[in-house]
Amino acid sequence: MPLGRSGALKTDNLIELLAKDNAPQWSFRMLFSVALICSVAAAGVLFFAMIGVRHDFLIAAETMRFLMKFVVTLTLAAGALGLAQAMARPGAEFGAWPWLLAAAPALLIIAVAIELLVVPPEAWTARLVGQSASFCLKVIPFLSLVPLALLLLALRRGAPSNPGRAGTLAGLASGAIAAAFYAAHCPDDSPLFVAAWYGIAVTIMAGVGYLAGRRLLRW
């Protein structure tokens, strides 16, 4: 039986709706990548607007102790980001991401051990306390807030089987991104200082990420 005009219009409307539903959408990986880029940009803008790099940056960049701060923080950020992205896709392989995440504290432990071997014991306390501990504990969490929010928004588009763990990884990543920026300003290059104060600041953000993830990433 031939369709009337109204029937043809309804069929056309149905086809149009189906076409819209099947329109290409951003993949989770692309959304996560955009969130990461925006996170780095936001932390960078805040960093340069608030404090900027240390006055002897170029001189400090020639020393291994200064560069080690970036090796540790960027390794931690990469491992946490990669593992968070994998955890948000059911069935995805974790690959080498857990090993990369574990490499960051391992490198820092080695650096601390070397520091303790080459620095006299009477200088350990001064290296540990440093010049900017309280400032470090304020700046790193502050620079982490926008990156953490953006990463959590991206993870909401995925399907993390363990929301708390995914949130923890987002907190670690955001804290590590902020710590990498702060390292360019921080006058304290001792691994003892980095392990203590950077570690506390990043751990705080991991805890915030855990609590936020449990609440926001449930599905």
Secondary structure per residue as TSV (DSSP state, phi and psi in degrees):
chain	resnum	aa	ss	phi	psi
A	1	M	-	360.0	123.8
A	2	P	-	-65.2	144.8
A	3	L	-	-76.7	141.5
A	4	G	-	-78.3	179.6
A	5	R	H	-60.8	-43.2
A	6	S	H	-65.1	-37.1
A	7	G	H	-65.7	-39.3
A	8	A	H	-65.3	-39.0
A	9	L	H	-65.0	-41.6
A	10	K	H	-62.7	-39.8
A	11	T	H	-64.2	-42.2
A	12	D	H	-62.3	-41.7
A	13	N	H	-63.4	-39.8
A	14	L	H	-64.1	-43.1
A	15	I	H	-62.5	-40.1
A	16	E	H	-64.5	-41.8
A	17	L	H	-64.6	-42.0
A	18	L	H	-64.1	-37.3
A	19	A	H	-64.8	-39.5
A	20	K	H	-65.8	-40.4
A	21	D	H	-63.9	-32.3
A	22	N	T	-92.5	6.2
A	23	A	S	-64.0	141.9
A	24	P	-	-60.9	137.7
A	25	Q	-	-121.9	160.9
A	26	W	-	-63.8	136.3
A	27	S	-	-74.5	161.9
A	28	F	H	-61.4	-40.0
A	29	R	H	-60.7	-40.5
A	30	M	H	-67.8	-42.0
A	31	L	H	-61.7	-40.9
A	32	F	H	-65.8	-39.0
A	33	S	H	-65.2	-41.3
A	34	V	H	-64.2	-41.9
A	35	A	H	-61.6	-39.0
A	36	L	H	-65.1	-46.8
A	37	I	H	-60.3	-45.0
A	38	C	H	-65.8	-34.2
A	39	S	H	-64.1	-47.2
A	40	V	H	-63.7	-42.4
A	41	A	H	-62.9	-43.8
A	42	A	H	-64.4	-45.4
A	43	A	H	-63.1	-38.5
A	44	G	H	-65.9	-43.2
A	45	V	H	-61.4	-46.6
A	46	L	H	-62.8	-41.4
A	47	F	H	-61.5	-51.0
A	48	F	H	-72.3	-27.4
A	49	A	H	-74.1	-32.4
A	50	M	H	-91.0	-49.8
A	51	I	T	-131.6	-45.8
A	52	G	-	78.2	-179.1
A	53	V	S	-78.7	159.5
A	54	R	-	-67.0	155.2
A	55	H	T	-66.6	-27.0
A	56	D	T	-105.7	34.6
A	57	F	H	-55.2	-47.7
A	58	L	H	-65.7	-36.0
A	59	I	H	-70.5	-44.6
A	60	A	H	-63.3	-32.7
A	61	A	T	-65.1	-10.9
A	62	E	T	-88.9	-2.7
A	63	T	S	-105.1	144.4
A	64	M	H	-67.7	-35.4
A	65	R	H	-64.1	-38.1
A	66	F	H	-68.2	-46.3
A	67	L	H	-66.3	-29.8
A	68	M	H	-61.1	-31.0
A	69	K	H	-60.4	-38.6
A	70	F	H	-76.1	-36.4
A	71	V	H	-59.6	-45.9
A	72	V	H	-68.8	-49.2
A	73	T	H	-67.9	-40.0
A	74	L	H	-73.0	-33.8
A	75	T	H	-64.5	-43.1
A	76	L	H	-61.8	-44.5
A	77	A	H	-62.2	-45.7
A	78	A	H	-63.6	-44.6
A	79	G	H	-64.2	-43.6
A	80	A	H	-66.5	-41.9
A	81	L	H	-64.8	-46.7
A	82	G	H	-63.0	-41.4
A	83	L	H	-71.3	-37.6
A	84	A	H	-62.5	-43.0
A	85	Q	H	-64.6	-40.1
A	86	A	H	-66.6	-40.6
A	87	M	H	-67.2	-23.6
A	88	A	T	-84.1	-3.5
A	89	R	S	-117.9	104.9
A	90	P	T	-54.5	132.8
A	91	G	T	86.4	-6.2
A	92	A	-	-71.8	143.9
A	93	E	-	-79.0	140.1
A	94	F	-	-77.0	-24.7
A	95	G	T	59.0	-135.2
A	96	A	T	-92.0	2.3
A	97	W	H	-59.7	-42.8
A	98	P	H	-61.3	-35.6
A	99	W	H	-68.2	-39.2
A	100	L	H	-65.7	-39.9
A	101	L	H	-62.6	-42.1
A	102	A	H	-70.8	-22.6
A	103	A	H	-65.9	-31.8
A	104	A	H	-61.7	-55.3
A	105	P	H	-65.0	-31.3
A	106	A	H	-64.3	-43.9
A	107	L	H	-62.9	-39.3
A	108	L	H	-67.9	-38.9
A	109	I	H	-62.6	-41.6
A	110	I	H	-63.2	-43.2
A	111	A	H	-63.2	-40.3
A	112	V	H	-64.4	-42.4
A	113	A	H	-61.2	-42.9
A	114	I	H	-63.9	-41.6
A	115	E	H	-59.4	-43.8
A	116	L	H	-67.0	-27.1
A	117	L	H	-77.6	-35.7
A	118	V	H	-97.3	-17.0
A	119	V	S	-101.7	134.3
A	120	P	-	-59.8	144.4
A	121	P	G	-55.0	-33.0
A	122	E	G	-68.8	-13.4
A	123	A	G	-98.8	-4.2
A	124	W	H	-62.3	-44.7
A	125	T	H	-62.1	-42.4
A	126	A	H	-63.5	-40.8
A	127	R	H	-66.0	-37.7
A	128	L	H	-68.9	-45.5
A	129	V	H	-73.5	-42.3
A	130	G	-	66.1	-159.8
A	131	Q	S	-110.2	-15.8
A	132	S	-	-138.6	35.1
A	133	A	H	-60.1	-49.5
A	134	S	H	-66.0	-37.1
A	135	F	H	-65.6	-40.0
A	136	C	H	-59.1	-44.3
A	137	L	H	-69.1	-18.1
A	138	K	H	-90.8	-45.1
A	139	V	H	-72.1	-45.4
A	140	I	H	-61.0	-49.9
A	141	P	H	-61.3	-37.2
A	142	F	H	-63.1	-46.0
A	143	L	H	-68.3	-17.4
A	144	S	H	-84.2	-18.5
A	145	L	H	-63.0	-49.8
A	146	V	H	-66.1	-46.5
A	147	P	H	-56.2	-41.4
A	148	L	H	-62.8	-43.9
A	149	A	H	-61.4	-43.0
A	150	L	H	-67.3	-41.5
A	151	L	H	-66.6	-38.7
A	152	L	H	-65.4	-39.0
A	153	L	H	-61.6	-40.2
A	154	A	H	-67.5	-41.4
A	155	L	H	-65.5	-26.0
A	156	R	H	-63.1	-24.5
A	157	R	T	-82.0	-7.7
A	158	G	S	-97.1	-158.0
A	159	A	-	-142.0	66.2
A	160	P	-	-64.9	128.9
A	161	S	S	-73.7	-22.7
A	162	N	-	-127.1	90.0
A	163	P	H	-56.8	-40.3
A	164	G	H	-63.6	-42.7
A	165	R	H	-68.2	-40.2
A	166	A	H	-63.2	-41.2
A	167	G	H	-64.0	-38.2
A	168	T	H	-61.0	-43.2
A	169	L	H	-65.2	-38.4
A	170	A	H	-63.7	-39.4
A	171	G	H	-65.4	-42.5
A	172	L	H	-60.8	-45.0
A	173	A	H	-64.0	-45.8
A	174	S	H	-65.4	-39.5
A	175	G	H	-64.4	-39.8
A	176	A	H	-68.9	-38.3
A	177	I	H	-61.5	-46.8
A	178	A	H	-63.6	-40.1
A	179	A	H	-65.7	-35.2
A	180	A	H	-64.5	-40.3
A	181	F	H	-67.0	-46.0
A	182	Y	H	-62.7	-31.1
A	183	A	H	-58.9	-27.7
A	184	A	T	-73.4	-16.1
A	185	H	T	-104.2	-33.0
A	186	C	-	-60.6	127.9
A	187	P	S	-80.7	-6.6
A	188	D	-	-100.2	115.9
A	189	D	-	-107.2	-1.1
A	190	S	-	-66.1	133.8
A	191	P	H	-57.5	-29.8
A	192	L	H	-62.3	-43.8
A	193	F	H	-64.8	-45.7
A	194	V	I	-61.7	-45.4
A	195	A	I	-61.9	-39.9
A	196	A	I	-77.5	-60.6
A	197	W	I	-85.7	-42.2
A	198	Y	I	-62.1	-41.1
A	199	G	H	-61.0	-42.7
A	200	I	H	-64.4	-45.4
A	201	A	H	-62.3	-44.0
A	202	V	H	-69.1	-36.6
A	203	T	H	-63.9	-38.2
A	204	I	H	-57.8	-45.1
A	205	M	H	-69.3	-32.4
A	206	A	H	-63.2	-40.4
A	207	G	H	-65.3	-42.6
A	208	V	H	-61.8	-42.4
A	209	G	H	-62.9	-38.7
A	210	Y	H	-61.5	-48.7
A	211	L	H	-64.3	-43.0
A	212	A	H	-67.7	-38.8
A	213	G	H	-64.2	-41.7
A	214	R	H	-61.2	-31.0
A	215	R	H	-88.9	-38.8
A	216	L	H	-98.1	-20.1
A	217	L	S	-104.8	9.1
A	218	R	-	-71.3	146.1
A	219	W	-	-147.2	360.0
